[in-house]
Amino acid sequence: DSGVTQTPKHLITATGQRVTLRCSPRSGDLSVYWYQQSLDQGLQFLIQYYNGEERAKGNILERFSAQQFPDLHSELNLSSLELGDSALYFCASSVGSSGSPVGTGELFFGEGSRLTVL
Amino acid sequence: QKEVEQDPGPLSVPEGAIVSLNCTYSNSAFQYFMWYRQYSRKGPELLMYTYSSGNKEDGRFTAQVDKSSKYISLFIRDSQPSDSATYLCAMSKGYSSASKIIFGSGTRLSIRP
């Protein structure tokens, strides 16, 4: 158990809808990262928050947004969903702002939220 | 062309065999190389990381980097059914942030008892 909690584990919804994925980082970790994993694209970095502030942005669509709350949990909002948004969404956390094993600490991943858009 | 290429497998070998998992990459600026293991219905977990070229050994696992060929490998000796998982290679130019880590798409490995 990595200590990172993600909910829901599975989500099925229709095109055009909006969903919210939730992540609770490991106790003491200040950084939260969101990733999308699909069969053809692999693991893609979406966005990072550090202590409540956006720290880095990857290939995140404009239809997607995220935030980190004062208690350090994070939410990823996906709107106007399309079939191609079906994927596994992972949250990861790290102690510092790096998340690199040679930086201030490695990434710890949650078990993911599987989103299916019909 | 993807920056990091990894054969998706699946790769199936008998228990006790030596397993070789590989990735190629195109960006010569990559200096930090990682291997993550992902069990079914779980998130990835860091297995090993190395810097620049050379070998690194950790128990039954050996990571090897050949920067001249832009090729990295993970060897698993005396493979066990518990090693059955998807293995993702990952690399970055520096150690500044996980946001800069590029992941391969993963190789599915199955160890037959």
Interface residues (C-beta under 8 A of the other chain):
Chain A: S2 V4 S31 Y33 L39 D40 Q41 G42 L43 Q44 F45 Q48 R55 A56 K57 G58 F90 A92 S94 S97 S98 G99 S100 P101 V102 G103 E106 L107 F108 F109 G110 E111 G112
Chain B: Q6 Y32 M34 R41 K42 G43 P44 E45 L46 Y49 Y51 L88 S92 Y95 S96 S97 A98 S99 K100 I101 F103 G104 S105 G106
